[in-house]
Structures are given as C-alpha cells and as structure tokens.
Amino acid sequence: MQGTNIELLEHSPVPQAILKLSIPTVLSNIVSLLYNLTDTYFIGMLNDPVQLGAISLAFPVFMLIQAVGNVFGNGAPSYISRCLGAKRYDEVKRTSAVSVYVSSAATIVIGIAIFAFMNLILHLLGTSEANIGPTRAYLQVIVAFAVVIILQVILSSMLRAVGKVKEAVIGIIIGTVLNIVLDPVFILVFHQGVAGAAIATVIGNFVGVVYYIIVYIKGEIPLSIQPKDCRPSVRIFSEVLKIGLPNSVSVIIMSCSNIILNNLASDFGDHVVSAYGVSGKLIQMVFMIVVGYVTGYMPFAGYNYGAGNFRRMLLALKFTILSGTGVCLALLVPFVWLSPNFVGAFTTDAQIIDVGVRFLRAQAWAVPIMAVQTTMMVTFQATGQAIQAMTVNMGRQLLYNIPFLFLFSRLWGLNGLLYAQMAADYCTVITAVLIGIPLLRSLHQKSKQQTDNT
C-alpha cells in the first residue's frame, strides 16, 4: 500500500529489516534525550542546586502528562500494525484520527485539573520552601502547552507503526535541535531559569508537531488526522486501550515511584534529590536507547503477527533480544567508567557528584538485562497480549520498585534507595520470561508448522 514500507516488513532479511526500523528510532531517542540533558546542563551553569532539583521534582508531573500520550502512543501503533498486516486500511485511518482527537481532549481536561490543584500537587511532589517557586514556574509552562507535547508523541509513534521511520525521526530532530538552540537563550540570556527550559521545550515540540501535520495532510500515508475519519468505535477503543492503558498506568505508577523516591531522598538532604535528578538523566538515556532499539521491532512484529507469518516474527524476536543485549553491554561503559565525568558535567557540588555516581553504578548491574525485559514487553504489545503487557508494564514499579524503595531504605538507608530499582529490574525480567513462555511456545509451534508446510 502507498505510504508504507510493506516490502521491508514482509520480504527483507530479518536483521536488515530490524536494523532499518530500529536505528533511526534509537537516533531519534538520543536526539530527544539530548534536549533533556541540555536543560540540565544550562540549569547547572547557574550553580543553583535548588533550580537543578526543581527539574527532578517536576518530572513526575511531566510523566503524568506523557501517560496520556502513551495510551494512544503505544496502543494505537500496536493495533495499526496488526491492521496493516490484515489489509484493513480503513480501520488504520479511523484509529489514527480517533487517537489524535481523543488524546488532545483528554490532555486539556487533565491540564485544567493540574492547574486547579497545583498547590496540593507541589506539596505531594516533596517541594521545600526553597524549591517550590522554580518547580511551579516549570510546571505552569509545561502543563499549559501539554497538548503539543502529547501530539508529538502520538503523531511520531503512528508514523513508525506504518514503517515511516524517517519522517518520524525528522520531526523529533527538528524539535530537539530548536530546543537545544533556545535553551541558553531563555535560561541564560533572558534569565528565565527552569521556566526558560520549559519554554524552549514547548517551542521545540510545537515546531515538530507542525512538521508532522504537514506530513499527514499530504495524504501519502495510510494514516489520517482528518476530522471526518474520527469515527470512534467500541473495537477501536478496546484494541487501543487494552495495550495503551496498562502502559499509561505504568507511567503514572512510575511517576508515583519518582515522587516516593524524591520524598525519601529528601530525608537525606536536598543534594540527594539533585543527585538523582542528574544521574537519572543518564539512566533514562540508556533505557531510552534500548527502548528505541526494541521499538523498531514493534511494527515488524505486529505486522507479521497480523499477517500470520509467525516464523518471520519469531526470527525477529530472537534477533532483537540477542542484538539488543549486545547494545546493553556496550552501554555499561558510561555507567561504570564515565559516571564521575557525566555527573561532574552538570554540577561542581562534591556531594551531588558523589551520590550521583553511586546511583549510576548501582543501576549498572541492571543494564545487561534491559533488552530482554523491553523485548518481551514490546512483544506482548505487538501481539495484543493485554494482560501480559500490563503485568510487565505495571509490575516493574508497582509490584517491585515501590515496595523495594520503602523496604530497602528502611533496612539500608541511602544505599537501599540506590539499589531498589536495580533489584526491581531483575524481578521484572524473571516475571516477563515466565509469563511469556506460553506465547513463545505458541510462536515456535506455528513457526514449525509453516516451515514443515513449505
């Protein structure tokens, strides 16, 4: 069909197809994360630990907003890929249009609620008298223009679902480069501090969304943002929500986990909150690189599962786990050997550097298993396995990390906080593999039947 990479999804060698789909997504995630690092870098140049900590304190609300986008940003691509494989092109148009308009409306409602309860939210985030002002300033800008942030997530993810990875990456690069250029202008020249970082982020996202709208309006893709195609149905909501909602809830739970961590960390001093805010950037960067790599596998898996080509999907699953683990092993370098340089690039405070390095080296133990965890999660999403996807998505934080934060901090103090997420990641991988065994067996049996028939 016009506007899709059907040849790549159906006939290209599996390693070549996965790499072509994954590498641009990895690059886009790296570029996207660069502007987060840029925010932290230029805020760090102010030599103000309070403003540096404000970004970390505001991050859970930012994640809550993204959770809305994740409902459709993860649920819609999974369903769209399967519909493409089944040649149900009208359903693709309807799903994409419904996702855009419903998510925009939901974001506006949530934004109004956040403004109405801003003081309560700031208190729950663990802000102090010193950092409540900068945290409020950052959130007011982000929440006011949350729709732009959500649309960039959804529009790009649906492009990847139909194999239009290049267009998805270009939009992210445009927004990120503009954000990086504007950061020092608003933060240092206009003296806006953390609010300046938020303004630069919003402007970058807005320009990226404008590019995506142009791509959609051209009509050279099977997706649609036309109001006439926004025709909701029980089937669309069912298929999108059963994958997207658990993912969204997991982001909300992750946001709660960050709030809990910030509150527990504040007992050890504001420098611990700032240290996690800085070190968390590198943890997020590595995780997003792995997620980006595995996300490239999702449209391939969804398309071939929908088309009934189980042998090709199983080959892709094996290749993604093995090659993704190789990527993870390479990513150990910045955690183990470069962590002092990384944290030191954002602050000169010796206490922040010391705690930040300890955070990174504790999490390093979990890096080698990230690809297995993420690949299993994406496989559940791509095949419409809602319960399994929900278990992995929500289990990482709800079943393991949050209980471990309380238990480990009580048993081992600050060291317990350092190692809670690492322990949670290992438990999540074990869970994902165990609940994935029936699916893996089914794919193997169907793949063997296809091989015998040919």
HUDAJO-V441643 format. One record per residue. PHI is phi in whole degrees, -180 to 180 (* if undefined). PSI is psi in degrees with one decimal (* if undefined). OMEGA is omega in whole degrees, 0 to 359 (999 if undefined). Layout:
BEGIN
<<PHI/PSI/OMEGA> <PHI/PSI/OMEGA>>
END
This chain:
BEGIN
<<*/147.4/180> <-62/138.3/176> <87/6.6/177> <-127/164.7/177> <-104/60.6/183> <-62/-40.7/179> <-58/-42.8/179> <-65/-42.9/184> <-73/-33.1/187> <-95/-36.4/194> <-125/-21.3/182> <-65/150.1/174> <-53/140.2/187> <-56/-50.2/180> <-58/-41.5/180> <-64/-43.1/181> <-65/-46.7/181> <-62/-43.5/180> <-66/-40.1/179> <-65/-34.2/179> <-81/-32.4/188> <-87/-44.8/187> <-59/-45.9/177> <-61/-35.4/179> <-68/-40.1/176> <-60/-46.6/181> <-62/-40.6/180> <-66/-37.8/178> <-67/-39.4/178> <-63/-45.8/179> <-63/-42.0/179> <-62/-40.5/180> <-72/-23.3/179> <-60/-36.6/182> <-73/-26.8/172> <-66/-41.8/177> <-67/-36.7/179> <-63/-42.6/176> <-55/-51.1/183> <-65/-39.0/182> <-63/-49.3/183> <-74/-31.6/172> <-66/-38.8/177> <-61/-29.7/179> <-67/-16.8/177> <-76/-11.0/182> <54/42.3/181> <-127/96.0/181> <-58/-26.8/181> <-66/-47.1/179> <-70/-34.1/177> <-63/-40.3/179> <-72/-25.5/182> <-62/-37.2/179> <-63/-41.5/179> <-66/-40.7/181> <-67/-35.2/181> <-79/-16.2/187> <-58/-39.2/179> <-60/-36.0/178> <-70/-38.7/176> <-59/-41.2/178> <-67/-35.8/178> <-62/-41.1/177> <-64/-43.3/180> <-65/-26.0/179> <-60/-34.3/177> <-63/-45.3/178> <-64/-32.4/183> <-70/-24.4/177> <-58/-48.5/181> <-95/-26.9/180> <-68/-23.3/175> <-109/-39.1/182> <-71/-43.0/181> <-66/-47.6/179> <-58/-38.4/179> <-61/-47.2/181> <-70/-39.5/180> <-61/-43.5/180> <-62/-42.1/180> <-68/-36.6/177> <-66/-38.0/177> <-62/-45.0/179> <-61/-32.6/180> <-91/5.1/178> <63/32.1/180> <-100/74.6/191> <-72/-33.7/179> <-65/-35.6/178> <-67/-32.3/177> <-62/-46.8/180> <-62/-46.5/182> <-64/-42.6/181> <-63/-43.3/181> <-66/-42.7/180> <-67/-44.4/178> <-60/-41.6/181> <-61/-42.5/182> <-65/-49.5/187> <-77/-38.9/180> <-69/-42.1/180> <-66/-36.7/178> <-63/-44.8/180> <-64/-42.6/180> <-64/-38.0/180> <-65/-40.2/178> <-62/-44.1/180> <-62/-45.0/181> <-66/-38.2/178> <-61/-42.7/178> <-62/-41.1/180> <-65/-39.4/180> <-65/-43.7/178> <-63/-38.6/182> <-66/-32.9/183> <-115/31.2/185> <-58/-45.4/183> <-63/-43.8/178> <-63/-42.8/181> <-63/-42.8/179> <-62/-37.6/178> <-66/-44.2/180> <-65/-29.3/180> <-69/-15.4/180> <91/23.3/180> <-70/150.8/175> <-105/176.9/178> <-61/-30.2/183> <-75/-40.8/188> <-106/4.3/181> <-67/-35.6/180> <-65/-54.2/178> <-61/-37.4/180> <-65/-41.9/178> <-62/-44.5/182> <-61/-40.5/180> <-67/-45.7/184> <-68/-36.2/182> <-60/-40.1/179> <-71/-47.6/183> <-61/-45.9/183> <-69/-38.1/182> <-61/-31.0/183> <-119/32.3/184> <-63/-31.3/182> <-59/-38.9/180> <-63/-42.7/180> <-64/-43.1/181> <-65/-43.6/182> <-63/-36.4/178> <-63/-40.3/179> <-63/-49.4/186> <-71/-47.6/183> <-63/-39.0/180> <-72/-39.9/182> <-67/-35.2/179> <-72/-32.1/174> <-63/-41.7/178> <-64/-32.8/182> <-64/-27.9/179> <-101/15.0/176> <83/7.0/180> <-91/64.7/185> <-69/-38.9/183> <-59/-47.2/180> <-63/-39.0/179> <-63/-40.9/181> <-69/-40.8/182> <-59/-43.9/180> <-61/-41.3/179> <-68/-41.2/180> <-64/-43.0/179> <-57/-50.6/182> <-64/-39.5/184> <-71/-43.7/179> <-60/-42.7/179> <-63/-39.9/178> <-62/-43.5/181> <-64/-39.4/180> <-67/-39.3/185> <-81/-22.6/181> <-52/-58.4/181> <-63/-27.8/180> <-65/-51.1/183> <-77/-36.0/184> <-78/-47.3/188> <-99/-43.0/183> <-77/-47.9/181> <-89/-2.8/175> <57/43.0/181> <-93/-7.3/178> <60/-137.7/183> <-66/-28.9/177> <-64/-35.8/177> <-64/-37.9/177> <-63/-40.4/179> <-66/-41.2/180> <-62/-44.6/179> <-62/-39.8/179> <-62/-45.8/182> <-64/-43.9/180> <-63/-44.2/179> <-60/-44.6/178> <-63/-39.6/181> <-61/-46.2/180> <-65/-38.4/176> <-61/-40.8/179> <-66/-39.5/178> <-59/-42.4/178> <-61/-45.2/181> <-62/-40.6/180> <-60/-40.3/178> <-62/-42.8/179> <-62/-44.0/181> <-68/-41.6/184> <-67/-30.4/179> <-57/-27.0/175> <78/17.8/181> <-94/13.1/178> <-129/158.6/181> <-78/1.8/180> <-89/164.4/181> <-147/144.4/170> <-123/17.4/179> <-74/133.5/179> <-55/-32.9/182> <-65/-22.9/179> <-90/-4.7/179> <-81/80.4/181> <-121/88.4/183> <-61/151.0/176> <-146/160.0/178> <-60/-38.9/182> <-65/-44.1/180> <-62/-49.5/181> <-63/-39.2/180> <-63/-48.8/183> <-69/-38.3/180> <-73/-46.0/185> <-71/-32.5/183> <-67/-22.0/175> <-102/-44.3/186> <-75/-37.1/183> <-64/-47.7/176> <-59/-38.0/178> <-64/-42.3/179> <-64/-44.2/179> <-61/-37.1/179> <-65/-35.1/177> <-68/-40.2/177> <-63/-42.6/178> <-64/-38.2/176> <-63/-38.0/176> <-62/-44.2/177> <-62/-38.6/178> <-61/-41.1/178> <-66/-38.3/177> <-63/-44.8/179> <-63/-44.7/179> <-61/-44.8/180> <-62/-40.4/179> <-67/-41.7/178> <-68/-38.8/181> <-67/-33.2/182> <-64/-21.6/176> <-65/-23.3/180> <-98/0.9/177> <120/153.0/180> <-62/-27.1/181> <-66/-27.6/179> <-72/-40.5/177> <-61/-45.6/179> <-64/-38.7/181> <-63/-42.9/178> <-68/-34.9/178> <-60/-38.8/180> <-77/-51.2/183> <-66/-30.5/178> <-62/-25.3/178> <-64/-43.2/180> <-71/-39.8/177> <-59/-44.2/179> <-65/-39.0/181> <-61/-48.8/181> <-64/-43.5/180> <-62/-40.5/182> <-72/-29.4/174> <-64/-45.7/179> <-65/-44.4/178> <-61/-41.9/179> <-61/-41.5/180> <-64/-46.1/183> <-73/-31.5/179> <-62/-31.2/175> <-62/-26.1/178> <-77/-22.9/186> <-60/-52.2/180> <-62/-33.4/178> <-64/-47.7/181> <-66/-45.1/181> <-63/-42.6/181> <-64/-49.5/184> <-72/-29.7/174> <-67/-44.0/178> <-65/-32.0/180> <-84/-5.2/180> <78/17.2/180> <-94/75.7/188> <-72/-32.3/179> <-63/-44.3/180> <-67/-37.9/179> <-66/-41.6/181> <-65/-39.7/176> <-61/-40.1/180> <-67/-39.1/179> <-61/-47.7/180> <-64/-44.1/181> <-63/-40.9/182> <-65/-41.3/179> <-65/-46.5/183> <-68/-48.4/181> <-70/-35.7/178> <-65/-36.8/177> <-66/-36.6/175> <-61/-40.8/176> <-62/-42.9/180> <-61/-42.9/180> <-63/-37.7/178> <-67/-31.6/182> <-78/-4.8/175> <-66/-26.1/185> <-56/-53.0/181> <-64/-26.9/180> <-75/-43.0/189> <-86/-45.3/188> <-106/-26.2/187> <-107/4.1/184> <-60/-39.9/178> <-63/-38.6/179> <-67/-39.1/182> <-65/-52.7/181> <-65/-38.5/180> <-66/-18.5/179> <-73/-17.2/185> <-110/-14.0/181> <-159/152.8/175> <-106/1.5/180> <-70/118.6/185> <-63/-38.3/180> <-66/-43.1/179> <-63/-43.2/180> <-62/-45.3/182> <-61/-49.6/182> <-69/-38.7/179> <-61/-42.3/179> <-64/-39.8/179> <-65/-39.2/176> <-58/-48.5/184> <-65/-43.2/182> <-71/-27.1/174> <-69/-43.8/181> <-71/-20.9/181> <-56/-30.3/181> <-64/-24.8/183> <-94/-12.2/184> <-59/-43.3/184> <-61/-21.3/184> <-101/0.8/184> <-61/-37.6/183> <-66/-38.5/179> <-65/-48.0/180> <-59/-48.2/184> <-70/-39.8/180> <-64/-41.5/178> <-65/-41.4/179> <-62/-46.4/181> <-66/-35.8/178> <-63/-42.5/176> <-61/-42.2/180> <-66/-44.5/184> <-66/-28.6/183> <-99/4.0/178> <74/23.4/179> <-85/83.8/191> <-65/-46.2/184> <-65/-44.5/179> <-64/-42.2/178> <-62/-41.2/180> <-65/-40.3/181> <-62/-44.2/180> <-72/-44.7/182> <-61/-49.0/184> <-84/-30.1/185> <-64/-34.9/183> <-56/-41.3/181> <-97/-50.2/189> <-72/-47.2/183> <-78/-30.5/189> <-120/-59.8/191> <-64/-47.7/182> <-62/-48.5/176> <-61/-38.7/181> <-66/-35.6/179> <-59/-47.7/180> <-68/-46.1/184> <-67/-49.5/184> <-67/-38.4/180> <-67/-34.2/178> <-70/-38.0/183> <-80/-41.1/189> <-128/12.1/176> <64/-135.5/182> <-62/-38.3/178> <-60/-33.9/178> <-65/-40.6/177> <-63/-36.3/182> <-64/-37.3/189> <-103/0.4/184> <-63/-48.0/182> <-65/-38.1/179> <-60/-46.1/179> <-64/-38.8/179> <-64/-38.3/180> <-64/-41.0/179> <-65/-42.2/179> <-64/-36.1/180> <-67/-41.2/179> <-62/-44.9/179> <-60/-43.1/179> <-63/-45.1/182> <-61/-42.0/181> <-67/-43.2/182> <-64/-45.7/181> <-78/-12.3/179> <-89/-9.5/182> <-58/-45.7/179> <-59/-41.6/179> <-65/-43.1/180> <-63/-40.6/178> <-64/-42.2/180> <-63/-44.8/179> <-62/-39.6/180> <-65/-43.1/180> <-64/-44.2/179> <-68/-35.9/178> <-65/-40.8/180> <-66/-38.4/178> <-64/-41.3/178> <-64/-40.0/179> <-65/-42.4/180> <-66/-36.8/182> <-69/-26.9/179> <-91/*/999>>
END
